[in-house]
Amino acid sequence: MIFREIKHKEQWDEKISSVKMSQFLQSWNWGALQRNLGRKVWYLDLNGDYFLVIKIILPFEKSYLYIPRTSVKINQEHLKFLTELAKNENSIFVRIEPVKQNLEQFNFKKTKTVQPDKTLILGLEQSEEDLLKAMHQKTRYNIRLAEKKGVMVKEGALADLDIFYDLISKTYSRKNIKVYNKEYYKKLLINLKTASLYLAEYNDQVICANLVVFYGNTATYLHGGSSVEYKNVMAPHLLQWQTIKKAKQLGLQYYDFWGIEDRYPGVSRFKKGFGGFEVEYPGTFDFVVNNFWHLIYQTVKKFK
């Protein structure tokens, strides 16, 4: 096994962003965010395959290694190296989220997903007119309704974080979705560089806000929230459409709606109205390095 740590952002992102649908969770700046959150990070080149590896701290001076959403096909040499790294770092297991590969063949155990295991991707190669035609009729109607009502969309800035956070906190609370603290979103916007806020205004008031990540050939709609008070003006539909058009103008190939889940039928129905195709990932897999501590970890997780 020939390995090295990559030290230069440009070299890393040139390789990572070149895959069919770029994964921002493997980007250099996602690693920078993790470091800013106090985690140890490696930018590894293993025989020409690049892995962003994040060390997640657990109680009792234990940890696990996490490789989010990787397009690399894992082999025995990769696994041997990662196992040794895990032992050196006092890590209980190695957690990997492959884009295409089922890792149970390597004695990984399938576990609860970290990132959404199913998403909706919109191809941006079509014209704006064709994209609109491919949408659900109700979605097209709602976009035009928001325009007629005078909803205006603009790009936000870090100064708009309070507005964004207030909207997503209320929205996520209604839908029983976990929301991170405001400091996390601040660090995300500062470190990710290509993450942007987009705001929809009605009567000089921001009533809807989205956080979108642009990386490689893909834009990802990561978080969003809207006001219940003005839900009749359909601002989320117009905001989403304007962001899609922005991604297209930037020359990107894909727009990732970041998760369609049965437990959130309303959210998934809203996203599916824009068209696109579904992508289902194999899941999240753990390779156990320390069986004793892994059993303790699983037991504790059951009571949380």
C-alpha positions in Angstrom: 0.0 0.0 0.0 1.4 3.4 -1.1 -0.1 6.2 1.0 0.4 9.9 1.6 -1.4 12.8 3.1 -2.4 15.5 0.6 -1.4 19.0 1.7 -2.8 21.1 -1.1 -6.5 22.1 -1.5 -6.3 22.5 -5.3 -4.8 19.0 -5.7 -7.4 17.5 -3.5 -10.5 19.2 -5.0 -9.4 18.6 -8.6 -9.6 14.9 -7.9 -12.6 14.8 -5.7 -14.8 17.1 -7.8 -14.1 15.2 -11.0 -16.5 12.3 -10.2 -19.9 12.1 -12.0 -21.9 13.7 -9.1 -19.4 15.7 -6.9 -19.7 14.9 -3.2 -19.1 18.0 -1.1 -18.8 15.7 2.0 -15.4 14.7 0.6 -14.3 18.2 -0.2 -11.3 19.9 1.3 -13.5 22.6 2.9 -15.7 20.0 4.5 -12.6 18.7 6.2 -11.7 22.3 7.2 -15.2 22.6 8.8 -14.6 19.4 10.7 -11.3 20.7 12.0 -13.0 23.9 13.1 -15.4 21.7 15.0 -12.4 20.3 16.9 -12.1 17.0 15.0 -8.9 15.4 13.6 -9.0 15.0 9.8 -6.8 13.2 7.3 -6.7 13.9 3.5 -5.5 10.5 2.5 -4.2 9.2 -0.9 -4.2 5.4 -0.8 -2.8 4.0 -4.0 -4.3 7.0 -5.9 -7.7 6.8 -4.2 -8.6 9.8 -2.1 -10.4 9.5 1.3 -11.4 12.3 3.6 -11.3 10.6 7.1 -12.8 12.3 10.1 -12.1 11.2 13.7 -15.3 11.4 15.8 -14.6 11.5 19.6 -16.6 9.3 21.9 -16.6 9.0 25.8 -13.9 7.2 27.7 -11.2 8.4 25.2 -12.6 6.3 22.5 -13.5 7.3 18.9 -14.5 6.1 15.5 -13.2 7.0 12.0 -15.8 8.3 9.6 -15.5 8.4 5.8 -18.7 10.2 4.4 -20.2 9.6 1.0 -17.1 8.3 -0.9 -17.1 7.4 -4.6 -14.1 5.1 -4.1 -14.6 1.4 -4.4 -13.2 0.0 -1.1 -10.7 -3.0 -1.4 -8.8 -5.1 1.1 -5.7 -2.9 0.9 -7.8 0.2 1.8 -9.4 -1.7 4.7 -6.1 -2.9 6.1 -4.7 0.6 6.2 -7.8 2.1 7.7 -7.9 -0.7 10.4 -4.4 0.1 11.4 -5.1 3.8 11.5 -8.2 3.1 13.7 -6.1 1.0 16.1 -3.5 3.8 16.4 -6.2 6.3 17.1 -8.0 4.2 19.7 -11.0 4.0 17.4 -13.7 1.3 18.0 -14.7 1.0 14.3 -14.4 2.5 10.8 -17.7 4.0 9.4 -18.0 4.4 5.6 -20.8 5.7 3.4 -20.1 4.4 -0.1 -21.8 5.9 -3.1 -22.3 2.5 -4.9 -20.7 -0.3 -3.0 -22.3 -2.7 -0.5 -19.6 -3.3 2.1 -21.1 -6.4 3.8 -18.9 -8.5 1.6 -15.9 -7.2 3.6 -17.6 -8.1 7.0 -18.9 -4.6 7.5 -22.1 -4.3 9.5 -24.9 -2.1 8.1 -25.9 0.5 10.6 -28.2 3.5 10.9 -27.6 6.0 8.1 -25.9 9.3 8.9 -26.6 11.1 5.6 -29.9 10.5 3.7 -29.8 7.1 2.0 -32.1 8.2 -0.8 -32.1 11.5 -2.6 -33.6 13.3 -5.7 -31.2 14.6 -8.4 -32.3 17.1 -11.0 -30.2 17.1 -14.2 -29.4 20.7 -15.4 -28.6 19.9 -19.0 -32.1 20.9 -20.2 -33.2 24.4 -20.9 -35.1 26.3 -18.3 -38.3 25.9 -20.3 -37.9 22.1 -20.5 -37.1 22.0 -16.8 -40.4 23.8 -16.0 -42.3 21.5 -18.4 -40.9 18.4 -16.6 -42.2 19.7 -13.2 -45.4 18.7 -11.6 -48.2 21.0 -12.8 -48.9 22.2 -9.2 -45.2 23.1 -8.7 -45.2 25.2 -11.9 -48.4 26.9 -10.8 -46.9 27.7 -7.3 -43.7 29.2 -8.9 -45.8 31.5 -11.1 -48.1 32.4 -8.2 -45.2 33.4 -6.0 -43.9 35.6 -8.9 -47.4 37.2 -9.3 -47.6 37.8 -5.5 -44.3 39.8 -5.7 -42.0 37.4 -3.9 -38.4 38.5 -4.5 -35.3 36.2 -4.2 -31.8 37.4 -3.4 -28.5 35.9 -2.2 -27.9 36.4 1.5 -24.7 36.8 3.5 -23.3 35.8 6.9 -25.2 38.8 8.3 -28.4 37.0 7.5 -27.6 34.0 9.6 -30.0 35.0 12.4 -32.9 35.2 10.0 -32.0 31.9 8.4 -31.6 30.2 11.7 -34.9 31.5 13.1 -36.8 30.2 10.0 -35.2 26.7 10.0 -35.5 26.3 13.8 -39.3 26.9 13.6 -39.7 24.8 10.4 -37.6 21.8 11.8 -39.5 22.0 15.1 -42.8 21.6 13.3 -41.5 18.6 11.3 -39.6 17.0 14.2 -36.2 17.3 12.4 -33.0 17.9 14.2 -31.5 21.4 14.0 -27.9 22.1 14.8 -27.0 25.1 17.0 -26.4 28.5 15.3 -22.7 28.4 15.8 -22.5 25.2 13.6 -24.2 27.0 10.7 -21.9 30.0 11.1 -18.8 27.7 10.9 -20.4 25.9 8.0 -20.8 29.1 6.0 -17.3 30.4 6.9 -15.5 27.2 6.2 -17.3 25.8 3.3 -16.7 28.9 1.1 -19.1 27.7 -1.6 -22.1 27.5 0.7 -24.6 30.3 0.2 -27.8 31.5 1.8 -30.7 32.4 -0.5 -33.6 34.4 0.8 -37.2 35.0 -0.4 -38.8 38.3 0.6 -42.4 39.3 0.7 -43.6 42.8 1.7 -40.0 43.6 2.7 -39.8 40.6 5.1 -37.7 37.5 4.7 -40.2 34.6 4.8 -38.1 31.7 3.4 -34.4 30.9 3.4 -32.3 28.1 2.0 -28.7 27.0 2.5 -27.1 25.6 -0.7 -23.7 24.2 -1.3 -22.0 24.5 -4.7 -19.2 22.0 -5.3 -17.7 20.6 -8.4 -20.5 19.8 -10.8 -23.3 19.7 -8.2 -25.4 22.1 -6.2 -26.9 20.6 -3.0 -29.9 22.0 -1.2 -28.8 21.3 2.4 -31.2 23.2 4.7 -34.3 25.4 4.3 -37.0 26.9 6.4 -40.1 29.1 5.7 -42.7 31.1 7.5 -46.1 29.6 8.2 -47.7 33.1 8.3 -47.2 33.6 4.6 -47.3 30.0 3.3 -50.1 31.0 0.8 -47.6 33.0 -1.3 -45.6 29.8 -2.2 -42.2 31.4 -1.6 -40.3 28.0 -1.1 -41.2 27.0 -4.7 -39.9 30.2 -6.2 -36.8 30.2 -4.0 -36.0 26.6 -5.0 -36.5 27.4 -8.7 -34.3 30.5 -8.6 -31.5 28.5 -6.9 -31.8 25.8 -9.6 -31.4 28.5 -12.2 -28.4 29.9 -10.4 -26.8 26.4 -10.4 -27.5 26.1 -14.1 -26.0 29.6 -14.8 -22.8 28.5 -13.1 -22.5 25.6 -15.5 -23.3 22.9 -13.0 -24.7 19.6 -14.1 -26.8 18.4 -11.1 -29.0 19.8 -8.4 -29.2 17.5 -5.4 -32.4 18.0 -3.2 -30.5 16.1 -0.4 -32.9 13.5 0.9 -36.4 12.1 0.3 -37.6 10.1 3.2 -40.9 8.3 4.0 -40.9 9.8 7.5 -41.1 13.3 6.0 -43.8 12.8 3.3 -44.6 16.5 2.9 -41.0 17.6 2.4 -40.4 14.7 -0.1 -43.6 15.5 -2.0 -42.4 19.2 -2.3 -39.0 18.1 -3.7 -40.5 15.5 -6.1 -42.6 18.2 -7.7 -39.5 19.7 -9.4 -38.9 16.5 -11.3 -35.5 14.7 -11.5 -34.5 11.1 -10.8 -34.1 9.2 -7.5 -30.8 7.9 -6.3 -30.6 5.3 -3.5 -27.2 4.8 -1.8 -26.2 1.4 -0.4 -26.2 2.7 3.2 -23.9 3.3 6.1 -21.4 0.5 7.2 -19.2 -0.1 10.2 -16.1 -2.2 10.2 -15.6 -3.2 13.9 -12.0 -3.0 15.2 -12.7 -3.5 18.9 -15.6 -5.9 19.5 -15.8 -5.3 23.3 -16.1 -1.5 23.0 -18.4 -1.7 20.0 -20.9 -3.8 22.0 -20.8 -1.1 24.7 -21.2 1.6 22.1 -24.3 -0.2 20.6 -25.8 -0.7 24.1 -25.4 3.0 25.0 -26.9 4.1 21.7 -30.1 2.0 22.3 -30.9 4.1 25.3 -30.4 7.5 23.6 
